[in-house]
Amino acid sequence: MPAIDRAALDAQTGGDADLAREVLDLFAGQCRSILPRLTDPALPRDQRADLAHTLKGSAAGVGAAQVRALADVAETHLRSGAGPVALDALADAVTAALSEIAAART
């Protein structure tokens, strides 16, 4: 399964290839900014939950369904305050999405 659902991305961008590239570039930059902070256990849980929420919304906007779903799980877990949060699967999904975006640019 691709990390980015191109049909969903096309629906969001009206099929405009230039806009799709711009949106993917913005998403990639946001991922690079958010992921290190989201995985930093020194950052308060509520701030990390807000970051997961932001990532979830951005992922939904580009058709990155797995990132969206895992960010939702992370947000819920962080807000609940229940134990440590395992973010490896989310980090892997973000890495896969970033790799797919980079491959599409070459």
QUIVENQUI-V695868 format. One record per pair of residues at least 24 apart in sequence whose C-alpha atoms are under 10 Angstrom apart, sorted by the first residue. I is the first residue (numbers start at 1). J is the second residue. D is the distance in whole Angstrom. If there is no record, write none. Layout:
# QUIVENQUI-V695868
i=I j=J d=D
i=I j=J d=D
This chain:
# QUIVENQUI-V695868
i=1 j=66 d=10
i=2 j=63 d=10
i=2 j=64 d=9
i=2 j=65 d=9
i=2 j=66 d=9
i=2 j=96 d=9
i=2 j=97 d=8
i=2 j=100 d=8
i=3 j=62 d=10
i=3 j=63 d=8
i=3 j=64 d=6
i=3 j=65 d=7
i=3 j=66 d=7
i=3 j=67 d=8
i=3 j=93 d=7
i=3 j=94 d=8
i=3 j=95 d=9
i=3 j=96 d=6
i=3 j=97 d=5
i=3 j=98 d=9
i=3 j=99 d=9
i=3 j=100 d=7
i=3 j=101 d=9
i=4 j=59 d=9
i=4 j=60 d=10
i=4 j=62 d=7
i=4 j=63 d=5
i=4 j=64 d=5
i=4 j=65 d=7
i=4 j=66 d=9
i=4 j=67 d=9
i=4 j=96 d=9
i=4 j=97 d=6
i=4 j=98 d=9
i=4 j=100 d=7
i=4 j=101 d=8
i=5 j=60 d=10
i=5 j=62 d=7
i=5 j=63 d=5
i=5 j=64 d=6
i=5 j=65 d=7
i=5 j=66 d=10
i=6 j=62 d=8
i=6 j=63 d=7
i=6 j=64 d=9
i=7 j=62 d=10
i=7 j=63 d=8
i=8 j=60 d=9
i=8 j=61 d=8
i=8 j=62 d=7
i=8 j=63 d=5
i=8 j=64 d=9
i=8 j=65 d=9
i=9 j=60 d=9
i=9 j=61 d=7
i=9 j=62 d=5
i=9 j=63 d=5
i=9 j=64 d=9
i=10 j=62 d=9
i=10 j=63 d=9
i=11 j=61 d=10
i=11 j=62 d=9
i=11 j=63 d=9
i=12 j=60 d=10
i=12 j=61 d=7
i=12 j=62 d=7
i=12 j=63 d=9
i=13 j=61 d=9
i=13 j=62 d=9
i=20 j=62 d=8
i=21 j=101 d=9
i=21 j=104 d=9
i=21 j=105 d=8
i=23 j=58 d=9
i=23 j=61 d=9
i=23 j=62 d=7
i=24 j=58 d=10
i=24 j=59 d=10
i=24 j=61 d=9
i=24 j=62 d=7
i=24 j=63 d=10
i=24 j=97 d=10
i=24 j=98 d=9
i=24 j=101 d=7
i=24 j=102 d=10
i=24 j=104 d=10
i=25 j=98 d=9
i=25 j=101 d=8
i=25 j=102 d=9
i=25 j=105 d=10
i=26 j=58 d=9
i=26 j=62 d=10
i=27 j=55 d=9
i=27 j=58 d=6
i=27 j=59 d=7
i=27 j=61 d=9
i=27 j=62 d=8
i=27 j=64 d=10
i=27 j=97 d=10
i=27 j=98 d=9
i=27 j=101 d=9
i=28 j=58 d=10
i=28 j=59 d=10
i=28 j=94 d=9
i=28 j=95 d=10
i=28 j=97 d=8
i=28 j=98 d=6
i=28 j=99 d=10
i=28 j=101 d=8
i=28 j=102 d=9
i=29 j=98 d=9
i=30 j=54 d=9
i=30 j=55 d=8
i=30 j=58 d=8
i=30 j=59 d=10
i=31 j=55 d=7
i=31 j=58 d=9
i=31 j=59 d=9
i=31 j=91 d=10
i=31 j=94 d=7
i=31 j=95 d=9
i=31 j=97 d=9
i=31 j=98 d=8
i=32 j=94 d=9
i=32 j=95 d=9
i=32 j=98 d=9
i=35 j=87 d=10
i=35 j=90 d=9
i=35 j=91 d=7
i=35 j=94 d=8
i=35 j=95 d=10
i=36 j=91 d=9
i=38 j=71 d=10
i=38 j=74 d=9
i=38 j=75 d=10
i=38 j=87 d=9
i=38 j=91 d=10
i=39 j=85 d=9
i=39 j=86 d=9
i=39 j=87 d=7
i=39 j=88 d=9
i=39 j=90 d=10
i=39 j=91 d=8
i=41 j=84 d=9
i=41 j=85 d=9
i=44 j=78 d=9
i=45 j=75 d=9
i=45 j=77 d=9
i=45 j=78 d=6
i=45 j=79 d=7
i=45 j=80 d=9
i=45 j=81 d=7
i=45 j=84 d=10
i=45 j=85 d=10
i=46 j=75 d=9
i=46 j=78 d=7
i=46 j=79 d=6
i=46 j=80 d=10
i=46 j=81 d=9
i=47 j=75 d=10
i=47 j=78 d=9
i=47 j=79 d=10
i=48 j=74 d=9
i=48 j=75 d=8
i=48 j=78 d=7
i=48 j=79 d=9
i=49 j=73 d=10
i=49 j=74 d=7
i=49 j=75 d=5
i=49 j=76 d=7
i=49 j=77 d=8
i=49 j=78 d=5
i=49 j=79 d=6
i=49 j=80 d=10
i=50 j=75 d=7
i=50 j=78 d=9
i=50 j=79 d=9
i=51 j=75 d=8
i=52 j=76 d=9
i=52 j=78 d=9
i=52 j=90 d=10
i=55 j=94 d=10
i=59 j=94 d=9
i=59 j=97 d=9
i=63 j=97 d=10
i=64 j=93 d=9
i=64 j=94 d=9
i=64 j=96 d=10
i=64 j=97 d=7
i=65 j=93 d=9
i=65 j=97 d=10
i=66 j=90 d=8
i=66 j=92 d=10
i=66 j=93 d=6
i=66 j=94 d=9
i=66 j=96 d=10
i=66 j=97 d=9
i=67 j=91 d=9
i=67 j=92 d=9
i=67 j=93 d=6
i=67 j=94 d=6
i=67 j=95 d=10
i=67 j=96 d=9
i=67 j=97 d=8
i=68 j=93 d=9
i=68 j=94 d=10
i=69 j=93 d=10
i=70 j=94 d=10
